Amino acid sequence: MRRLRRQEGKRCAVVLVGNKSDLARSREVSNEEAMSVAKELNCKFIETSAVLNHHVDELLVGTMAQIRLKERLTALGEMASDPKSLHRRNSVFKAAKKVIKRFFKSSKKGCGDFYTL
């Protein structure tokens, strides 16, 4: 993971996934330790269980959200040379962000919030 972050920087979406969360007794990595690593690597973290179908959909939707956010961020960087286009694009993003925040009622920015970078 660290090598990926060094090579790709912040250009790619990275999600740290803890699998088999249904097997709590045989856990080798604590939730706190995984969240700490995710924060250190500036990536998102989620625990899943395919057996219980726990957070599987959230992982897929959240990963797509991260990819789209990274693509938009890259597009904004490329559009920075045109101030009018950038201003119009920023106002659209601000409006969209308000709708998403209202819909998900997510005010915390952390390694588990897939709708922020």
N, C-alpha and C positions, 0 to 999 in steps of 0.2 A: 504494500500500500504506500509506504513512504517513497519507494522508488517511482511508483506511478505518479505520485504528486510532484516529485522533483522533475520528472520528464514532461508531464503534461501541464503542470502548473494548475491554474484554476479554469482551464479551458474545457475540461470534461467533467461530467457529473459523476460523483463517486458516492456510493451508498454502502455502508458497512452493515452487513446483515448477520444477526445471530439466529441460527437455525435450531430447530428442535427445542423450542422454549417449553414444550410440554414435558420435557425430561429434566425437571428442576433439580432432582436429587443427584443427578450425574453431571451437573453443571461444572465446567472447568474455568469459565471466565465469568466474573460477576457483571451484573448489569452496569454498575457504576464504573468498572474498569473499561468496559466497552464504550460507554458514553464518553469517558475521558479520552480514549484513543480517537474517537470520532471528532471530538472538539479539537484535539491536537492536530489532526489531519484536515480539519476544516471540511468535514463531510457529514452526511446524515447517517443516523443509526436507527435501526428498527429490529425488533425480535419477531420471529415468525415461527409457526408450527404448521407444516403441511398436513400433518395428521389431523389436527383440530381445525384446519383452515383458518388459523388465527393470524391476522394481519397480512395475509397473502395478497388480497386485493389492494390493500393500502400500500403495500410495497410496489406493486406494478403501477398503480396510479401515481404514487409519489415519485417513482423513478422517471416516469414520463414527464411529470411536472418539472423535475429538476433539469431534464434534458431541454425542455422548452425554455426554461428560465435562462439556462446557459446560452442557448441559441439567440435569445432576445438580447442578452447582454453583449454578445459578440456583434450582433447587428447594430446595436446602439453605438458601439465603439467604432464601427465602420461608417456610421452616419454622422459622426461627430463633426465632420468637415462641413456639413450643411446645417447651419443653426436653425433655420425655419423648420426643416424636417425633424430635427432633434426635439424642438419645443413641442411640436404637434405630437410626436411619438411619446414624449414624456407625459403629456397630459392624458393621453389614452391609457398609458400604463398606470398612472395614478388613479384614474377612475376604475380600472380593472382591479387594482390592488384593494381599493375600498370595498368593492363588491365581494371579493374573495374573503377579506377579513370579516365582513359582516356575515357572510354565509358560513364560514368555518369558525367564527368567533375565536380566532387564534391571535393572541397578542404577544405570546412568547416567541422569541427567536432562539431556537436551540437546535441541537443536532437531530431532534425528532420532528421538527416542523418542515415538511417537504415543500411548502409553498413559499418559502423564503430561501435566499441564497446564503 
